[in-house]
């Protein structure tokens, strides 16, 4: 260990999460609010460089390594845990709160990890804790949780295989910039991309997250995909492949979110879409693009949590999550509706909101690198985001029609958490300088230029006009959208059952054929050796004497040879 005393920031949340079930209600509430603040304090006590090492199986684990990038992500993770805990104060399932805090602590453990082995250890702790968050919703989430765990175990296997191969080939466990020149590094990249929700396994996210509780999805939206963004920023900046992967994620999320009827699945697909912007920025790889990806991860955690708090409040108060069952809720839930609209404007990069000052950095970086096709696709995607999250979610949930529902506003703590994050969305949008100061590279970007603001306003307003012109087509119906997960949820099991039946019929046919063959052999033996056969019959003395003479003659001849 190092001589100076450094407390790993992850430790406060992990140990606190394990202790939460043992506390009485009031004391538990105090711990839920205090632990993230303690963690935030510890985050800013971590100096640059490796400050805590421990020996492990002949290697040295760098448990705490600090720099601007790690402090940026750890800071927003701690803020997210504070707001998420405040929102979930009246969650009766203590196991979920405990798992959520361990989940957040494990994510911070990944952020401060200085080597691949430490990353893997916290990576798997994060997978276990997040699975418990999903399962905490009850029996209805059991199947989704199993599929979620299976996908993340696969990602963990890929990552571990890559880490082992990297250690064998280089002798180093360092977490640093890599090029895709060996199989182990491809496996590491694949393990990271599984958690990012990249194709072809993107469907795990909208499959599992919406099945969690009204508070669980708020936590789930923040950590798994953003830790993947963080390690991609660390390990594979400038990898061109990530541009194509990111753009696929961007449009995949838009298309499925537009088709979706479930408000929480809309927001889940939107997570994939927004992470796609970050992955694209990492693929571009310039300082501007990497700053944009990091800043967008920061702002996305806040406005996505705000949107999910709004949706979670609706679910908590009405028990409904289908757009076809909702509408007109702004009458009795004005605070929830207003906060949801602020989150929707932020995710759409509307000027004076946090999304505007972060996402536009990625587009600007694409333009500066003369990647015109990337710039145009990102601009089109921004319009698509406004369609599915900026307008569709608040319109169908809070307006569109009078569903007859008259729910009250959620409890005070849920309203306070939403107002807190709504204020951050506007505050960062109005004054981005503090956020820019946290970024890993010097920021040479001015978001509020006349051309920039006018362009985004035109883009978003025309997108809004298109929404209302196509409202008849976009009106939600009771439909089920098929995603890639259909292959392993329905197609593969159905094919396995058919294959099993075919093998069973083949086996039965083989058994029947063997029985028939055995019967024919038995009958043949019976004809020649049975009681009525020629060999079993009574022979005369003369015939027996003749055969004896013949056999003796053969023996005599052979003895002279």
VODO-890412 format. One line per field, with one value per residue (C-alpha): residue number from 1; x, y, z; residue in one letter. Coordinates in nm, 3 decimals. Layout:
num: [NUM, ...] $
X: [X, ...] $
Y: [Y, ...] $
Z: [Z, ...] $
residuo: [A, ...] $
END
This chain:
num: [1, 2, 3, 4, 5, 6, 7, 8, 9, 10, 11, 12, 13, 14, 15, 16, 17, 18, 19, 20, 21, 22, 23, 24, 25, 26, 27, 28, 29, 30, 31, 32, 33, 34, 35, 36, 37, 38, 39, 40, 41, 42, 43, 44, 45, 46, 47, 48, 49, 50, 51, 52, 53, 54, 55, 56, 57, 58, 59, 60, 61, 62, 63, 64, 65, 66, 67, 68, 69, 70, 71, 72, 73, 74, 75, 76, 77, 78, 79, 80, 81, 82, 83, 84, 85, 86, 87, 88, 89, 90, 91, 92, 93, 94, 95, 96, 97, 98, 99, 100, 101, 102, 103, 104, 105, 106, 107, 108, 109, 110, 111, 112, 113, 114, 115, 116, 117, 118, 119, 120, 121, 122, 123, 124, 125, 126, 127, 128, 129, 130, 131, 132, 133, 134, 135, 136, 137, 138, 139, 140, 141, 142, 143, 144, 145, 146, 147, 148, 149, 150, 151, 152, 153, 154, 155, 156, 157, 158, 159, 160, 161, 162, 163, 164, 165, 166, 167, 168, 169, 170, 171, 172, 173, 174, 175, 176, 177, 178, 179, 180, 181, 182, 183, 184, 185, 186, 187, 188, 189, 190, 191, 192, 193, 194, 195, 196, 197, 198, 199, 200, 201, 202, 203, 204, 205, 206, 207, 208, 209, 210, 211, 212, 213, 214, 215, 216, 217, 218, 219, 220, 221, 222, 223, 224, 225, 226, 227, 228, 229, 230, 231, 232, 233, 234, 235, 236, 237, 238, 239, 240, 241, 242, 243, 244, 245, 246, 247, 248, 249, 250, 251, 252, 253, 254, 255, 256, 257, 258, 259, 260, 261, 262, 263, 264, 265, 266, 267, 268, 269, 270, 271, 272, 273, 274, 275, 276, 277, 278, 279, 280, 281, 282, 283, 284, 285, 286, 287, 288, 289, 290, 291, 292, 293, 294, 295, 296, 297, 298, 299, 300, 301, 302, 303, 304, 305, 306, 307, 308, 309, 310, 311, 312, 313, 314, 315, 316, 317, 318, 319, 320, 321, 322, 323, 324, 325, 326, 327, 328, 329, 330, 331, 332, 333, 334, 335, 336, 337, 338, 339, 340, 341, 342, 343, 344, 345, 346, 347, 348, 349, 350, 351, 352, 353, 354, 355, 356, 357, 358, 359, 360, 361, 362, 363, 364, 365, 366, 367, 368, 369, 370, 371, 372, 373, 374, 375, 376, 377, 378, 379, 380, 381, 382, 383, 384, 385, 386, 387, 388, 389, 390, 391, 392, 393, 394, 395, 396, 397, 398, 399, 400, 401, 402, 403, 404, 405, 406, 407, 408, 409, 410, 411, 412, 413, 414, 415, 416, 417, 418, 419, 420, 421, 422, 423, 424, 425, 426, 427, 428, 429, 430, 431, 432, 433, 434, 435, 436, 437, 438, 439, 440, 441, 442, 443, 444, 445, 446, 447, 448, 449, 450, 451, 452, 453, 454, 455, 456, 457, 458, 459, 460, 461, 462, 463, 464, 465, 466, 467, 468, 469, 470, 471, 472, 473, 474, 475, 476, 477, 478, 479, 480, 481, 482, 483, 484, 485, 486, 487, 488, 489, 490, 491, 492, 493, 494, 495, 496, 497, 498, 499, 500, 501, 502, 503, 504, 505, 506, 507, 508, 509, 510, 511, 512, 513, 514, 515, 516, 517, 518, 519, 520, 521, 522, 523, 524, 525, 526, 527, 528, 529, 530, 531, 532, 533, 534, 535, 536, 537, 538, 539, 540, 541, 542, 543, 544, 545, 546, 547, 548, 549, 550, 551, 552, 553, 554, 555, 556, 557, 558, 559, 560, 561] $
X: [0.000, 0.100, 0.215, -0.045, -0.394, -0.637, -0.988, -1.136, -1.453, -1.627, -1.590, -1.838, -2.125, -2.051, -2.018, -2.306, -2.523, -2.451, -2.541, -2.865, -3.092, -2.980, -3.086, -3.421, -3.624, -3.521, -3.157, -3.173, -3.306, -3.020, -2.766, -2.917, -2.868, -2.535, -2.343, -2.337, -2.218, -1.939, -1.850, -1.844, -1.607, -1.379, -1.381, -1.229, -0.963, -0.813, -0.493, -0.371, -0.192, -0.206, -0.261, -0.353, -0.204, -0.247, -0.070, -0.285, -0.167, 0.170, 0.027, -0.028, -0.384, -0.413, -0.736, -0.734, -0.597, -0.716, -0.724, -0.970, -1.165, -1.212, -1.317, -1.570, -1.744, -1.719, -1.866, -2.175, -2.212, -2.216, -2.466, -2.681, -2.675, -2.782, -3.076, -3.170, -3.164, -3.378, -3.626, -3.638, -3.670, -4.018, -3.916, -4.028, -3.792, -3.477, -3.292, -3.326, -3.179, -2.894, -2.821, -2.848, -2.586, -2.352, -2.412, -2.321, -2.015, -1.895, -1.933, -1.716, -1.470, -1.439, -1.390, -1.092, -0.942, -0.588, -0.553, -0.756, -0.788, -0.940, -1.174, -1.286, -1.348, -1.569, -1.723, -1.858, -1.969, -2.161, -2.329, -2.435, -2.569, -2.758, -2.919, -3.044, -3.189, -3.385, -3.501, -3.609, -3.916, -4.071, -4.161, -4.258, -3.894, -3.747, -3.719, -3.590, -3.335, -3.213, -3.168, -2.994, -2.757, -2.684, -2.586, -2.362, -2.200, -2.121, -1.972, -1.771, -1.637, -1.528, -1.362, -1.183, -1.061, -0.929, -0.762, -0.596, -0.473, -0.344, -0.148, 0.000, 0.100, 0.228, 0.287, 0.101, -0.233, -0.238, -0.562, -0.456, -0.487, -0.499, -0.495, -0.694, -0.390, -0.439, -0.726, -0.726, -0.781, -1.071, -1.219, -1.171, -1.346, -1.630, -1.671, -1.689, -1.938, -2.176, -2.223, -2.254, -2.560, -2.388, -2.514, -2.598, -2.691, -2.847, -3.184, -3.081, -3.130, -3.495, -3.570, -3.453, -3.457, -3.833, -3.911, -3.742, -3.936, -4.039, -3.718, -3.486, -3.473, -3.350, -3.035, -2.998, -2.999, -2.689, -2.410, -2.367, -2.362, -2.165, -1.890, -1.864, -1.831, -1.562, -1.347, -1.389, -1.264, -0.967, -0.882, -1.001, -1.016, -0.986, -1.086, -1.267, -1.486, -1.659, -1.793, -1.994, -2.100, -2.211, -2.411, -2.587, -2.682, -2.806, -3.055, -3.143, -3.259, -3.457, -3.644, -3.747, -3.837, -4.070, -4.241, -4.274, -4.593, -4.447, -4.317, -4.034, -3.924, -3.924, -3.677, -3.477, -3.427, -3.336, -3.047, -2.900, -2.950, -2.772, -2.483, -2.445, -2.361, -2.090, -1.945, -1.934, -1.742, -1.494, -1.447, -1.371, -1.103, -1.000, -0.977, -1.298, -1.479, -1.356, -1.453, -1.794, -1.838, -1.740, -1.956, -2.250, -2.217, -2.231, -2.539, -2.710, -2.700, -2.885, -3.151, -3.217, -3.263, -3.499, -3.707, -3.718, -3.813, -4.101, -4.205, -4.147, -4.371, -4.648, -4.604, -4.597, -4.916, -5.117, -4.969, -4.973, -4.689, -4.852, -4.896, -5.238, -5.348, -5.220, -5.283, -5.403, -5.196, -5.067, -5.393, -5.317, -4.937, -4.807, -4.469, -4.405, -4.509, -4.292, -3.986, -4.050, -4.067, -3.737, -3.575, -3.726, -3.588, -3.247, -3.222, -3.323, -3.033, -3.266, -3.073, -3.039, -3.048, -2.760, -2.787, -2.724, -2.384, -2.257, -2.398, -2.313, -1.943, -1.949, -2.109, -1.861, -1.572, -1.706, -1.721, -1.368, -1.239, -1.422, -1.642, -1.937, -2.138, -2.104, -2.208, -2.520, -2.619, -2.578, -2.790, -3.063, -3.038, -3.087, -3.416, -3.510, -3.434, -3.672, -3.941, -3.926, -3.813, -3.853, -4.216, -4.351, -4.291, -4.441, -4.717, -4.860, -4.810, -4.915, -5.128, -5.279, -5.616, -5.801, -5.744, -5.977, -5.691, -5.658, -5.352, -5.202, -4.841, -4.595, -4.455, -4.235, -3.905, -3.982, -4.078, -3.763, -3.538, -3.704, -3.677, -3.310, -3.222, -3.443, -3.250, -2.919, -3.039, -3.116, -2.820, -2.563, -2.732, -2.719, -2.372, -2.167, -1.831, -1.819, -1.883, -1.624, -1.373, -1.410, -1.340, -1.012, -0.889, -0.888, -1.220, -1.206, -1.575, -1.845, -2.193, -2.393, -2.310, -2.592, -2.549, -2.533, -2.842, -3.044, -2.947, -3.060, -3.380, -3.465, -3.384, -3.594, -3.887, -3.916, -3.890, -4.174, -4.381, -4.322, -4.440, -4.774, -4.821, -4.762, -4.948, -5.203, -4.927, -4.743, -5.053, -4.979, -5.165, -5.142, -4.850, -4.545, -4.218, -3.983, -3.618, -3.302, -3.388, -3.674, -3.408, -3.301, -3.635, -3.860, -3.689, -3.395, -3.610, -3.869, -3.599, -3.447, -3.784, -3.833, -3.480, -3.549, -3.868, -3.682, -3.404, -3.664, -3.845, -3.513, -3.413, -3.748, -3.708, -3.359, -3.483, -3.772, -3.540, -3.298, -3.582, -3.701, -3.347, -3.299, -3.625, -3.520, -3.180, -3.348, -3.589, -3.298, -3.109, -3.425, -3.469, -3.115, -3.055, -3.399, -3.572, -3.730, -3.419, -3.215, -2.917, -3.130, -3.303, -3.222, -2.975, -2.940, -2.640, -2.514, -2.511, -2.326, -2.070, -2.022, -1.957, -1.718, -1.520, -1.506, -1.379, -1.111, -0.998, -0.964, -0.765, -0.534, -0.464, -0.392, -0.151, 0.071, 0.088] $
Y: [0.000, 0.361, 0.556, 0.830, 0.755, 0.747, 0.614, 0.466, 0.666, 0.345, 0.206, 0.448, 0.349, -0.025, -0.060, 0.181, -0.020, -0.339, -0.168, -0.004, -0.307, -0.311, 0.049, 0.177, 0.388, 0.737, 0.641, 0.472, 0.792, 0.986, 0.733, 0.741, 1.117, 1.134, 0.853, 1.015, 1.342, 1.159, 0.987, 1.321, 1.458, 1.154, 1.189, 1.534, 1.416, 1.182, 1.332, 1.282, 0.955, 0.622, 0.677, 0.329, -0.007, -0.354, -0.679, -0.952, -1.287, -1.149, -0.832, -0.486, -0.362, 0.014, 0.059, 0.439, 0.640, 0.996, 1.251, 1.498, 1.233, 1.004, 1.292, 1.410, 1.072, 0.999, 1.340, 1.291, 0.934, 1.065, 1.339, 1.080, 0.855, 1.146, 1.241, 0.878, 0.807, 1.111, 1.000, 0.647, 0.736, 0.583, 0.265, -0.021, -0.276, -0.216, -0.478, -0.255, 0.046, -0.166, -0.311, 0.032, 0.182, -0.115, -0.075, 0.294, 0.221, -0.049, 0.193, 0.447, 0.163, 0.114, 0.488, 0.504, 0.168, 0.201, -0.148, -0.404, -0.653, -0.392, -0.287, -0.648, -0.699, -0.390, -0.461, -0.794, -0.648, -0.391, -0.666, -0.857, -0.549, -0.420, -0.761, -0.744, -0.398, -0.548, -0.850, -0.628, -0.527, -0.868, -1.185, -0.998, -0.900, -1.246, -1.350, -1.012, -1.021, -1.365, -1.248, -0.933, -1.139, -1.378, -1.097, -0.933, -1.263, -1.303, -0.954, -1.041, -1.359, -1.164, -0.902, -1.157, -1.352, -1.030, -0.920, -1.261, -1.255, -0.900, -0.995, -1.300, -1.104, -0.785, -0.874, -0.555, -0.498, -0.122, 0.042, 0.276, 0.355, 0.046, -0.025, -0.311, -0.513, -0.830, -1.069, -0.996, -0.626, -0.706, -0.916, -0.630, -0.393, -0.643, -0.674, -0.297, -0.260, -0.518, -0.288, 0.014, -0.143, -0.174, -0.398, -0.680, -0.708, -0.363, -0.517, -0.622, -0.265, -0.202, -0.562, -0.538, -0.175, -0.110, -0.421, -0.272, -0.072, 0.293, 0.392, 0.114, 0.228, 0.571, 0.409, 0.162, 0.438, 0.603, 0.359, 0.054, 0.232, 0.531, 0.318, 0.158, 0.505, 0.587, 0.279, 0.337, 0.692, 0.550, 0.261, 0.318, 0.689, 0.753, 0.397, 0.454, 0.147, 0.322, 0.593, 0.332, 0.151, 0.478, 0.592, 0.257, 0.293, 0.648, 0.549, 0.214, 0.391, 0.651, 0.403, 0.172, 0.458, 0.605, 0.266, 0.197, 0.235, 0.180, 0.512, 0.345, 0.143, 0.468, 0.613, 0.289, 0.294, 0.659, 0.557, 0.348, 0.641, 0.889, 0.655, 0.624, 0.997, 0.942, 0.636, 0.831, 1.110, 0.858, 0.717, 1.063, 1.084, 1.451, 1.649, 1.832, 1.504, 1.337, 1.643, 1.628, 1.259, 1.310, 1.622, 1.449, 1.152, 1.397, 1.582, 1.266, 1.106, 1.406, 1.467, 1.096, 1.043, 1.342, 1.189, 0.855, 1.022, 1.186, 0.855, 0.675, 0.926, 0.859, 0.484, 0.523, 0.728, 0.553, 0.204, 0.249, 0.276, 0.243, 0.563, 0.437, 0.430, 0.776, 1.138, 1.462, 1.418, 1.776, 1.883, 1.712, 1.655, 1.995, 1.969, 1.622, 1.737, 2.050, 1.855, 1.594, 1.868, 2.018, 1.676, 1.633, 1.969, 1.883, 1.549, 1.730, 1.979, 2.276, 2.602, 2.700, 2.334, 2.104, 1.882, 2.178, 2.261, 1.901, 1.716, 2.001, 1.958, 1.615, 1.754, 2.041, 1.793, 1.598, 1.919, 2.020, 1.681, 1.728, 1.427, 1.584, 1.263, 1.214, 1.575, 1.541, 1.211, 1.356, 1.657, 1.427, 1.221, 1.532, 1.591, 1.227, 1.263, 1.558, 1.344, 1.046, 1.196, 1.572, 1.564, 1.209, 1.124, 1.440, 1.469, 1.118, 1.096, 1.442, 1.583, 1.426, 1.317, 1.304, 0.952, 1.015, 0.965, 1.228, 1.125, 1.360, 1.471, 1.214, 1.249, 1.546, 1.361, 1.257, 1.612, 1.746, 1.508, 1.610, 1.981, 1.939, 1.775, 2.013, 2.302, 2.135, 2.086, 2.456, 2.574, 2.381, 2.498, 2.862, 2.849, 2.565, 2.701, 2.494, 2.177, 2.269, 2.328, 1.963, 1.817, 1.632, 1.868, 2.243, 2.358, 2.586, 2.587, 2.854, 2.697, 3.019, 3.167, 3.309, 3.057, 2.765, 2.864, 2.947, 2.618, 2.409, 2.608, 2.559, 2.190, 2.132, 2.349, 2.180, 1.844, 1.950, 2.061, 1.724, 1.548, 1.724, 1.687, 1.312, 1.280, 1.046, 0.805, 0.842, 0.785, 0.494, 0.164, -0.156, -0.306, -0.515, -0.428, -0.711, -0.650, -0.859, -1.014, -1.194, -1.429, -1.557, -1.507, -1.677, -1.791, -1.984, -2.156, -2.247, -2.385, -2.573, -2.731, -2.829, -2.970, -3.161, -3.307, -3.400, -3.568, -3.748, -3.875, -3.979, -4.158, -4.335, -4.437, -4.571, -4.768, -4.912, -5.006, -5.169, -5.365, -5.484, -5.586, -5.765, -5.950, -6.064, -6.182, -6.366, -6.534, -6.641, -6.789, -6.966, -7.122, -7.265, -7.337, -7.365, -7.685, -7.734, -7.643, -7.880, -7.868, -7.944, -8.248, -8.624, -8.775, -9.153, -9.357, -9.402, -9.030, -8.961, -9.230, -9.079, -8.728, -8.877, -9.052, -8.730, -8.524, -8.785, -8.788, -8.410, -8.422, -8.696, -8.497, -8.179, -8.364, -8.456, -8.107] $
Z: [0.000, -0.042, 0.256, 0.239, 0.357, 0.067, 0.120, -0.199, -0.273, -0.381, -0.030, 0.128, -0.101, -0.106, 0.271, 0.325, 0.089, 0.282, 0.610, 0.490, 0.557, 0.920, 0.991, 1.110, 0.870, 0.986, 1.021, 0.679, 0.523, 0.679, 0.548, 0.198, 0.181, 0.365, 0.196, -0.152, 0.003, 0.184, -0.143, -0.327, -0.063, -0.100, -0.479, -0.453, -0.209, -0.467, -0.614, -0.968, -1.032, -0.853, -0.483, -0.358, -0.458, -0.310, -0.405, -0.560, -0.702, -0.796, -0.946, -0.802, -0.820, -0.861, -0.665, -0.687, -0.978, -1.014, -1.292, -1.444, -1.635, -1.336, -1.111, -1.372, -1.391, -1.018, -0.938, -1.151, -1.020, -0.663, -0.753, -0.928, -0.621, -0.402, -0.625, -0.686, -0.314, -0.242, -0.508, -0.364, 0.006, 0.024, -0.158, 0.068, -0.085, 0.118, -0.086, -0.392, -0.209, -0.077, -0.421, -0.585, -0.352, -0.403, -0.776, -0.765, -0.549, -0.790, -1.081, -0.898, -0.833, -1.209, -1.257, -1.023, -1.127, -1.257, -1.403, -1.596, -1.310, -1.080, -1.360, -1.401, -1.028, -0.996, -1.338, -1.213, -0.879, -1.078, -1.285, -0.974, -0.794, -1.098, -1.149, -0.791, -0.865, -1.155, -0.953, -0.664, -0.867, -0.792, -0.974, -1.290, -1.339, -1.281, -1.646, -1.757, -1.475, -1.583, -1.941, -1.815, -1.599, -1.886, -2.123, -1.864, -1.771, -2.141, -2.142, -1.831, -1.992, -2.301, -2.084, -1.864, -2.166, -2.315, -1.992, -1.948, -2.306, -2.269, -1.958, -2.133, -2.442, -2.280, -1.914, -1.817, -1.644, -1.706, -1.814, -2.091, -2.460, -2.682, -3.053, -3.204, -3.314, -3.108, -3.036, -2.659, -2.727, -2.957, -2.676, -2.427, -2.667, -2.712, -2.334, -2.299, -2.585, -2.435, -2.135, -2.364, -2.529, -2.867, -3.148, -3.183, -2.814, -2.763, -2.679, -2.328, -2.210, -2.313, -2.218, -1.856, -1.740, -1.782, -1.575, -1.270, -1.014, -1.044, -0.862, -0.978, -1.340, -1.231, -1.089, -1.375, -1.637, -1.493, -1.426, -1.651, -1.987, -1.857, -1.705, -2.048, -2.202, -1.947, -2.019, -2.393, -2.341, -2.152, -2.381, -2.737, -2.823, -3.194, -3.292, -3.621, -3.578, -3.288, -3.523, -3.712, -3.396, -3.237, -3.539, -3.556, -3.188, -3.250, -3.521, -3.369, -3.053, -3.248, -3.468, -3.184, -2.950, -3.215, -3.256, -2.884, -2.679, -2.330, -2.190, -1.998, -2.302, -2.502, -2.253, -2.244, -2.620, -2.582, -2.353, -2.636, -2.871, -2.645, -2.565, -2.941, -2.957, -2.694, -2.869, -3.196, -3.023, -2.882, -3.232, -3.374, -3.107, -3.109, -2.787, -2.878, -2.948, -2.629, -2.425, -2.592, -2.515, -2.150, -2.111, -2.278, -2.042, -1.750, -1.873, -1.998, -1.655, -1.514, -1.777, -1.837, -1.465, -1.463, -1.745, -1.567, -1.239, -1.421, -1.576, -1.244, -1.067, -1.320, -1.272, -0.893, -0.884, -1.159, -1.191, -1.572, -1.823, -2.167, -2.366, -2.476, -2.111, -2.023, -2.117, -1.963, -1.648, -1.657, -1.490, -1.161, -1.190, -1.308, -1.129, -1.268, -1.616, -1.602, -1.487, -1.756, -2.020, -1.898, -1.924, -2.272, -2.387, -2.243, -2.421, -2.743, -2.704, -2.680, -2.617, -2.250, -2.142, -2.051, -2.358, -2.588, -2.440, -2.447, -2.750, -2.987, -2.904, -3.073, -3.389, -3.389, -3.362, -3.661, -3.864, -3.763, -3.883, -4.215, -4.145, -4.324, -4.343, -3.966, -3.905, -4.122, -3.960, -3.611, -3.712, -3.845, -3.528, -3.315, -3.494, -3.431, -3.062, -3.042, -3.209, -2.974, -2.643, -2.674, -2.789, -2.795, -2.429, -2.270, -2.533, -2.500, -2.122, -2.004, -2.288, -2.609, -2.459, -2.133, -2.005, -1.711, -1.465, -1.191, -0.989, -0.732, -0.738, -0.595, -0.240, -0.148, -0.182, -0.540, -0.632, -0.464, -0.661, -0.990, -0.913, -0.816, -1.148, -1.347, -1.193, -1.288, -1.647, -1.681, -1.471, -1.677, -1.996, -1.894, -1.735, -1.891, -1.772, -1.447, -1.646, -1.907, -1.629, -1.520, -1.865, -1.931, -2.204, -2.244, -2.391, -2.692, -2.774, -2.753, -2.768, -2.783, -3.119, -3.330, -3.612, -3.373, -3.177, -3.489, -3.655, -3.356, -3.312, -3.680, -3.660, -3.349, -3.452, -3.793, -3.617, -3.388, -3.687, -3.852, -3.535, -3.531, -3.907, -3.874, -3.545, -3.699, -3.799, -3.469, -3.256, -3.031, -3.055, -2.854, -3.041, -2.959, -3.131, -3.223, -3.141, -3.162, -2.826, -3.006, -3.143, -2.800, -2.624, -2.883, -3.203, -3.054, -2.783, -3.050, -3.279, -2.984, -2.908, -3.273, -3.285, -2.963, -3.112, -3.434, -3.236, -3.023, -3.335, -3.491, -3.173, -3.154, -3.520, -3.452, -3.154, -3.355, -3.643, -3.400, -3.244, -3.587, -3.688, -3.358, -3.414, -3.760, -3.630, -3.347, -3.589, -3.814, -3.521, -3.414, -3.757, -3.758, -3.391, -3.238, -3.125, -3.466, -3.667, -3.881, -3.650, -3.347, -3.508, -3.445, -3.693, -3.777, -3.661, -4.017, -4.089, -3.764, -3.847, -4.194, -4.053, -3.795, -4.070, -4.274, -3.979, -3.893, -4.256, -4.263, -3.939, -4.077, -4.393, -4.198, -3.964, -4.262, -4.403] $
residuo: [X, X, X, X, X, X, X, X, X, X, X, X, X, X, X, X, X, X, X, X, X, X, X, X, X, X, X, X, X, X, X, X, X, X, X, X, X, X, X, X, X, X, X, X, X, X, X, X, X, X, X, X, X, X, X, X, X, X, X, X, X, X, X, X, X, X, X, X, X, X, X, X, X, X, X, X, X, X, X, X, X, X, X, X, X, X, X, X, X, X, X, X, X, X, X, X, X, X, X, X, X, X, X, X, X, X, X, X, X, X, X, X, X, X, X, X, X, X, X, X, X, X, X, X, X, X, X, X, X, X, X, X, X, X, X, X, X, X, X, X, X, X, X, X, X, X, X, X, X, X, X, X, X, X, X, X, X, X, X, X, X, X, X, X, X, X, X, X, X, X, X, X, X, X, X, X, X, X, X, X, X, X, X, X, X, X, X, X, X, X, X, X, X, X, X, X, X, X, X, X, X, X, X, X, X, X, X, X, X, X, X, X, X, X, X, X, X, X, X, X, X, X, X, X, X, X, X, X, X, X, X, X, X, X, X, X, X, X, X, X, X, X, X, X, X, X, X, X, X, X, X, X, X, X, X, X, X, X, X, X, X, X, X, X, X, X, X, X, X, X, X, X, X, X, X, X, X, X, X, X, X, X, X, X, X, X, X, X, X, X, X, X, X, X, X, X, X, X, X, X, X, X, X, X, X, X, X, X, X, X, X, X, X, X, X, X, X, X, X, X, X, X, X, X, X, X, X, X, X, X, X, X, X, X, X, X, X, X, X, X, X, X, X, X, X, X, X, X, X, X, X, X, X, X, X, X, X, X, X, X, X, X, X, X, X, X, X, X, X, X, X, X, X, X, X, X, X, X, X, X, X, X, X, X, X, X, X, X, X, X, X, X, X, X, X, X, X, X, X, X, X, X, X, X, X, X, X, X, X, X, X, X, X, X, X, X, X, X, X, X, X, X, X, X, X, X, X, X, X, X, X, X, X, X, X, X, X, X, X, X, X, X, X, X, X, X, X, X, X, X, X, X, X, X, X, X, X, X, X, X, X, X, X, X, X, X, X, X, X, X, X, X, X, X, X, X, X, X, X, X, X, X, X, X, X, X, X, X, X, X, X, X, X, X, X, X, X, X, X, X, X, X, X, X, X, X, X, X, X, X, X, X, X, X, X, X, X, X, X, X, X, X, X, X, X, X, X, X, X, X, X, X, X, X, X, X, X, X, X, X, X, X, X, X, X, X, X, X, X, X, X, X, X, X, X, X, X, X, X, X, X] $
END
